[in-house]
Amino acid sequence: MIVKALSPVQQRRLRNFRRNRRGYWSLWIFLVLFGLSLCAELIANDKPLLVSYKDHLYFPVFQSVPEETFGGFLPTEADYRDPFIAGEITSHGWMVWPPIRFSYDTINYNLEVPSPAPPSPENWLGTDDQGRDVMARVIYGFRTSVLFGLTLTLASCVVGVLVGAIQGYYGGKVDLLGQRFIEVWSGLPVLYLLIILSSLIQPNFWWLLGIMLLFSWMGLVDVVRAEFLRARNFEYVKAARALGLGNRKIMFRHILPNAMVATLTFLPFILTGAITGLTSLDFLGFGLPAGSPSLGELIAQGKANLQAPWLGISAFVSLSVMLTLLVFVGEAVRDAFDPRKG
């Protein structure tokens, strides 16, 4: 039903996308992995999913249950890995744990060897140099990287399309001054400026997003500007202008849909650039706050602990799979919007 509701051009693009089997299946694999990472609290957590205690049900993942509820003495949230609390619950009920009994910041104090510990039945990918489970940090880090990349890509798309549309539609001095500004702005050493700005403040998710947005929007300006420069003198644009339609409606109702075709093909590659940018800053120590789940920080730990190859291998495989899937999806999107492929 959905396919039949599409226009013939959209149906052709959908067929071209499906015809690229590598990109089509990469999209599904990426969506499955991203969907699982969105449910990270249900997969890797140091709290049980469900607790039955004295004929009462509790959901520690979604609610904070004080220790007093399970026979403890403190009004703070219960530590379910504490032998006393665990014994009280199991003697008066039961617990259902997630597959991985560690969150991204949970320290395993029961290791038989010094940290970083190698993979074991308890820690599937081993632990890092602070005793935290690597598998849990990979899952949470995957989610953080993708959410950061998607947010930055969306914001960059809005700013880049808006600037390119204004330059291309009005042309003249607006286009000339805009191009000179972009040439100067793009010539700045981006990585060094990101490091300097990140070192001046205590970075967090939103601060890093704003800092990287200062430079990431320029990738789409040239594409959108070229489309608007080409289309502003088309007959249908002249007819709309002659009928008294305002510039804003002409830009965003008539020209922008044509410019978005070229823009959409760049989005997967902008997303990969955003993810690698965040990873680079985390690797250098100027990214997310210390302790945050980060693939870049895991790479830095692998570099600092060459005797623990599972750290570097885990981060490398995670990033490689993520970026490879996104590149394959980008190639399929490019083929879908290619008018030469019928």
Backbone torsions as a table, in degrees:
resi	resn	phi	psi	omega
1	MET	NA	-42.6	-179.1
2	ILE	-65.7	-41.9	179.8
3	VAL	-62.7	-39.9	-179.3
4	LYS	-67.7	-27.4	-179.3
5	ALA	-76.8	-12.9	-179.8
6	LEU	-78.9	156.2	175.9
7	SER	-72.8	162.8	179.1
8	PRO	-57.6	-36.8	178.8
9	VAL	-65.9	-43.8	179.3
10	GLN	-65.7	-36.7	176.7
11	GLN	-65.1	-38.9	177.3
12	ARG	-64.0	-41.9	178.4
13	ARG	-64.1	-39.9	178.8
14	LEU	-65.3	-39.4	177.2
15	ARG	-65.0	-41.3	178.4
16	ASN	-63.7	-38.2	178.6
17	PHE	-65.4	-44.9	179.7
18	ARG	-67.1	-28.7	-178.6
19	ARG	-68.3	-26.9	174.0
20	ASN	-82.1	88.5	-171.8
21	ARG	-62.2	-35.8	-179.2
22	ARG	-63.7	-46.0	179.1
23	GLY	-71.2	-35.8	-179.0
24	TYR	-63.8	-48.4	-179.6
25	TRP	-73.8	-28.0	175.1
26	SER	-63.6	-38.1	177.9
27	LEU	-62.6	-44.0	-179.4
28	TRP	-67.2	-41.3	178.5
29	ILE	-63.7	-42.4	179.4
30	PHE	-64.0	-41.9	179.8
31	LEU	-64.0	-38.0	177.9
32	VAL	-65.5	-46.8	179.9
33	LEU	-63.6	-41.2	179.3
34	PHE	-67.9	-38.9	176.9
35	GLY	-62.7	-40.5	176.9
36	LEU	-65.7	-37.9	179.9
37	SER	-68.2	-29.9	176.0
38	LEU	-65.8	-23.8	176.8
39	CYS	-101.4	32.7	-175.2
40	ALA	-59.6	-35.7	-179.6
41	GLU	-64.1	-24.4	178.7
42	LEU	-89.6	-10.2	-178.8
43	ILE	-104.6	-43.2	-177.9
44	ALA	-131.3	111.0	-178.0
45	ASN	-158.9	149.3	175.9
46	ASP	-93.1	14.1	175.2
47	LYS	-120.2	143.3	177.5
48	PRO	-67.2	153.9	175.3
49	LEU	-72.6	-37.4	-176.6
50	LEU	-146.9	135.9	178.8
51	VAL	-127.7	129.5	172.7
52	SER	-110.9	117.4	-177.3
53	TYR	-136.7	115.4	179.4
54	LYS	52.6	50.4	176.3
55	ASP	64.2	21.4	173.9
56	HIS	-121.2	139.8	-179.0
57	LEU	-102.4	137.6	178.5
58	TYR	-131.4	149.8	179.1
59	PHE	-121.7	83.8	-174.8
60	PRO	-61.2	-24.8	180.0
61	VAL	-67.6	-32.2	-175.9
62	PHE	-106.4	-10.9	-178.0
63	GLN	-140.3	152.7	177.7
64	SER	-94.6	115.8	-178.1
65	VAL	-107.2	122.6	-178.9
66	PRO	-69.1	156.6	-179.3
67	GLU	-63.9	-28.4	-179.8
68	GLU	-61.1	-27.4	-179.2
69	THR	-63.2	-31.3	-176.4
70	PHE	-106.0	27.8	175.1
71	GLY	87.3	11.2	178.8
72	GLY	-86.0	-169.3	-175.5
73	PHE	-118.0	-11.1	-174.2
74	LEU	-103.8	145.2	177.4
75	PRO	-82.4	-1.1	-179.9
76	THR	-79.1	172.1	-178.0
77	GLU	-63.9	141.9	-175.8
78	ALA	-70.2	144.6	173.3
79	ASP	-99.2	103.8	-172.4
80	TYR	-74.9	-10.4	175.2
81	ARG	-90.4	-6.1	175.6
82	ASP	-67.7	126.7	-177.9
83	PRO	-55.9	-36.1	-178.9
84	PHE	-66.7	-47.2	-179.7
85	ILE	-65.9	-42.4	179.3
86	ALA	-63.2	-39.6	178.3
87	GLY	-66.0	-40.2	178.4
88	GLU	-62.1	-43.1	-177.9
89	ILE	-68.3	-46.1	-178.6
90	THR	-67.6	-26.3	178.3
91	SER	-80.4	-19.5	179.8
92	HIS	-122.2	11.9	180.0
93	GLY	175.4	-139.9	-177.9
94	TRP	-157.6	166.3	179.1
95	MET	-133.6	145.2	174.2
96	VAL	-113.5	113.1	-177.2
97	TRP	-94.7	153.7	171.0
98	PRO	-68.7	167.3	-179.0
99	PRO	-56.9	-36.0	178.7
100	ILE	-113.8	119.2	-173.9
101	ARG	-89.0	35.9	179.2
102	PHE	-139.7	140.5	168.8
103	SER	-91.6	-179.0	-176.1
104	TYR	-68.5	-21.5	-178.6
105	ASP	-113.5	11.5	-179.8
106	THR	-79.9	128.8	178.7
107	ILE	-97.4	128.8	178.1
108	ASN	-88.1	106.5	-178.2
109	TYR	-87.9	-0.3	-176.1
110	ASN	-107.3	27.0	179.7
111	LEU	-71.6	143.1	178.9
112	GLU	-86.2	-15.0	179.4
113	VAL	-128.7	160.1	178.8
114	PRO	-65.0	153.0	176.5
115	SER	-74.4	146.2	-1.4
116	PRO	-77.1	133.3	-176.8
117	ALA	-91.5	145.4	-179.5
118	PRO	-71.8	168.7	178.7
119	PRO	-57.3	144.7	-178.5
120	SER	-151.8	170.2	176.8
121	PRO	-58.8	-26.8	179.5
122	GLU	-84.3	-42.7	177.1
123	ASN	-115.2	100.7	-169.9
124	TRP	-61.1	-37.4	178.6
125	LEU	-111.9	19.0	179.6
126	GLY	81.7	-169.6	178.0
127	THR	-124.0	162.7	176.2
128	ASP	-87.6	-170.1	-174.9
129	ASP	-73.8	-3.7	175.1
130	GLN	-109.4	7.5	178.0
131	GLY	82.3	15.7	179.9
132	ARG	-92.6	145.7	-175.5
133	ASP	-68.7	126.7	-176.7
134	VAL	-71.2	-38.8	-179.5
135	MET	-61.4	-43.5	178.6
136	ALA	-63.6	-40.8	-179.5
137	ARG	-69.6	-31.4	176.0
138	VAL	-66.9	-43.4	-179.5
139	ILE	-63.7	-49.3	179.4
140	TYR	-67.6	-37.9	178.3
141	GLY	-66.1	-36.1	175.7
142	PHE	-60.7	-45.9	180.0
143	ARG	-63.6	-44.7	-179.9
144	THR	-61.5	-43.2	-178.6
145	SER	-64.0	-44.6	-177.5
146	VAL	-69.2	-42.8	178.9
147	LEU	-63.5	-41.0	176.6
148	PHE	-62.5	-46.0	-179.1
149	GLY	-63.7	-42.6	179.8
150	LEU	-65.0	-42.8	179.9
151	THR	-64.5	-44.7	179.2
152	LEU	-65.7	-38.7	178.8
153	THR	-63.8	-44.0	179.4
154	LEU	-63.5	-45.7	179.4
155	ALA	-65.1	-40.9	178.5
156	SER	-64.2	-37.1	179.5
157	CYS	-64.3	-43.3	-179.5
158	VAL	-63.1	-49.2	-177.7
159	VAL	-67.8	-45.7	-177.6
160	GLY	-64.4	-41.7	179.1
161	VAL	-66.2	-41.1	-179.7
162	LEU	-63.7	-46.5	-179.5
163	VAL	-66.2	-45.1	179.3
164	GLY	-63.6	-36.6	179.2
165	ALA	-66.3	-42.8	179.9
166	ILE	-65.0	-44.6	179.3
167	GLN	-62.7	-47.9	-175.5
168	GLY	-70.3	-35.9	-175.8
169	TYR	-75.5	-44.1	-176.0
170	TYR	-85.4	-32.5	178.0
171	GLY	59.6	-156.1	175.1
172	GLY	58.5	-135.9	-177.8
173	LYS	-66.3	-33.8	178.4
174	VAL	-60.8	-46.4	179.5
175	ASP	-67.8	-40.4	-178.2
176	LEU	-64.6	-48.7	179.9
177	LEU	-66.4	-38.1	178.5
178	GLY	-63.8	-42.3	179.2
179	GLN	-66.1	-39.3	178.4
180	ARG	-65.2	-39.1	178.7
181	PHE	-65.3	-43.0	-179.3
182	ILE	-65.8	-37.7	178.2
183	GLU	-62.2	-42.2	179.0
184	VAL	-69.7	-44.9	-176.2
185	TRP	-66.2	-39.8	-179.9
186	SER	-73.8	-18.2	178.6
187	GLY	-81.6	-7.2	179.0
188	LEU	-72.5	147.2	176.8
189	PRO	-71.3	97.1	-169.2
190	VAL	-62.3	-48.7	-175.7
191	LEU	-61.9	-42.0	179.6
192	TYR	-64.9	-40.6	178.4
193	LEU	-66.2	-38.0	177.0
194	LEU	-63.0	-40.8	178.8
195	ILE	-65.3	-42.7	-179.5
196	ILE	-64.6	-46.7	-178.9
197	LEU	-66.0	-36.6	-179.9
198	SER	-70.6	-28.2	-179.9
199	SER	-81.0	-17.1	-179.3
200	LEU	-80.9	-22.6	-177.1
201	ILE	-129.7	167.8	173.8
202	GLN	-83.8	104.6	-171.7
203	PRO	-72.5	147.2	169.3
204	ASN	-139.9	-172.3	-175.2
205	PHE	-57.2	-49.3	-173.7
206	TRP	-76.5	-34.6	175.7
207	TRP	-62.9	-46.3	178.3
208	LEU	-63.0	-37.9	178.2
209	LEU	-61.1	-45.6	179.6
210	GLY	-66.8	-38.9	-179.5
211	ILE	-65.7	-44.8	-179.2
212	MET	-72.0	-26.5	177.7
213	LEU	-66.3	-25.3	179.4
214	LEU	-58.4	-25.3	-175.0
215	PHE	-120.4	-20.3	-172.2
216	SER	-78.4	-16.8	-175.6
217	TRP	-74.2	-16.5	-173.5
218	MET	-72.0	-16.5	-176.3
219	GLY	-66.1	-26.1	-176.9
220	LEU	-99.2	-10.5	-173.0
221	VAL	-63.1	-47.0	-176.5
222	ASP	-62.3	-40.0	-179.0
223	VAL	-65.6	-48.9	-178.9
224	VAL	-67.2	-40.3	179.3
225	ARG	-60.2	-43.3	-179.9
226	ALA	-63.8	-40.0	178.8
227	GLU	-65.4	-40.8	-180.0
228	PHE	-71.0	-37.9	176.2
229	LEU	-62.0	-36.5	-179.1
230	ARG	-74.7	-38.6	-171.2
231	ALA	-90.2	-14.7	-174.3
232	ARG	-68.2	-18.2	179.1
233	ASN	-106.1	11.8	176.3
234	PHE	-69.9	160.4	-175.1
235	GLU	-64.2	-41.1	-177.0
236	TYR	-67.9	-29.1	176.1
237	VAL	-72.0	-41.8	176.9
238	LYS	-63.4	-38.9	179.1
239	ALA	-65.8	-41.5	178.3
240	ALA	-64.6	-38.0	178.9
241	ARG	-68.9	-36.3	179.2
242	ALA	-68.9	-29.9	178.5
243	LEU	-78.7	0.4	176.7
244	GLY	90.4	13.3	179.0
245	LEU	-71.1	138.4	-177.8
246	GLY	-69.9	160.3	-178.9
247	ASN	-60.8	-39.4	-178.0
248	ARG	-62.2	-44.2	-179.8
249	LYS	-68.4	-36.7	177.8
250	ILE	-64.9	-42.6	-177.6
251	MET	-64.6	-49.9	-169.4
252	PHE	-96.4	-14.8	178.6
253	ARG	-100.0	-32.3	-173.3
254	HIS	-110.5	-40.7	-175.3
255	ILE	-91.3	-40.7	-174.5
256	LEU	-57.7	-41.9	178.6
257	PRO	-56.0	-35.8	177.1
258	ASN	-71.3	-36.1	179.5
259	ALA	-71.8	-27.6	-178.1
260	MET	-68.6	-21.3	178.6
261	VAL	-61.1	-47.4	178.5
262	ALA	-71.7	-29.9	-178.0
263	THR	-69.2	-42.1	-176.2
264	LEU	-62.1	-30.5	-179.7
265	THR	-69.3	-19.6	-179.6
266	PHE	-90.1	-16.7	-171.5
267	LEU	-60.5	-46.2	179.3
268	PRO	-60.1	-33.4	-179.3
269	PHE	-76.4	-32.5	173.3
270	ILE	-65.8	-36.9	178.1
271	LEU	-63.3	-44.3	177.5
272	THR	-63.4	-38.2	177.4
273	GLY	-64.9	-37.3	178.1
274	ALA	-66.0	-41.0	-179.5
275	ILE	-66.6	-44.6	179.7
276	THR	-67.8	-32.3	176.3
277	GLY	-64.7	-44.1	176.9
278	LEU	-64.1	-40.8	179.1
279	THR	-63.0	-39.7	179.8
280	SER	-64.1	-44.4	179.7
281	LEU	-65.2	-40.1	177.8
282	ASP	-65.2	-38.0	179.0
283	PHE	-63.8	-37.7	-179.5
284	LEU	-82.6	-7.0	179.0
285	GLY	88.4	13.1	-180.0
286	PHE	-114.0	18.9	-176.1
287	GLY	-100.2	-128.9	-177.5
288	LEU	-64.1	158.9	-180.0
289	PRO	-58.3	153.7	-179.4
290	ALA	-57.9	136.9	-178.9
291	GLY	94.5	-14.8	179.3
292	SER	-69.5	147.8	176.7
293	PRO	-68.1	116.9	-173.5
294	SER	-146.8	131.9	176.2
295	LEU	-72.3	-33.0	177.2
296	GLY	-65.0	-40.6	177.3
297	GLU	-65.9	-33.1	177.1
298	LEU	-68.2	-35.8	175.4
299	ILE	-64.5	-41.4	178.5
300	ALA	-62.8	-38.2	176.7
301	GLN	-66.4	-37.3	176.5
302	GLY	-64.4	-35.6	177.5
303	LYS	-68.7	-36.8	-178.1
304	ALA	-81.6	-15.3	-178.2
305	ASN	-128.7	72.1	-178.7
306	LEU	-65.1	-20.0	177.8
307	GLN	-76.2	-6.3	178.5
308	ALA	-119.0	77.8	-174.4
309	PRO	-64.7	-19.6	-178.0
310	TRP	-65.5	-22.1	178.6
311	LEU	-69.6	-53.6	179.8
312	GLY	-66.1	-38.8	-179.3
313	ILE	-64.7	-43.3	-179.8
314	SER	-61.1	-46.5	-180.0
315	ALA	-66.6	-41.0	-179.1
316	PHE	-64.1	-45.7	-179.3
317	VAL	-64.6	-41.8	-179.6
318	SER	-61.2	-49.9	-179.7
319	LEU	-66.7	-39.6	-179.0
320	SER	-62.7	-45.8	179.7
321	VAL	-63.6	-45.9	-178.5
322	MET	-60.8	-51.4	-175.7
323	LEU	-70.7	-35.3	178.4
324	THR	-64.6	-44.0	177.9
325	LEU	-60.8	-42.3	-179.2
326	LEU	-67.2	-37.8	178.0
327	VAL	-66.1	-41.7	177.5
328	PHE	-63.5	-39.0	176.9
329	VAL	-64.6	-40.9	177.8
330	GLY	-61.4	-39.1	177.4
331	GLU	-65.0	-39.1	178.8
332	ALA	-67.5	-38.6	177.0
333	VAL	-65.2	-40.4	177.4
334	ARG	-61.3	-43.0	177.4
335	ASP	-65.3	-35.3	-178.3
336	ALA	-64.9	-36.5	-177.8
337	PHE	-95.4	6.3	178.7
338	ASP	-79.8	114.0	-178.1
339	PRO	-67.4	-15.9	-179.9
340	ARG	-76.8	-14.2	-179.3
341	LYS	-102.9	103.9	-177.5
342	GLY	-94.2	NA	NA
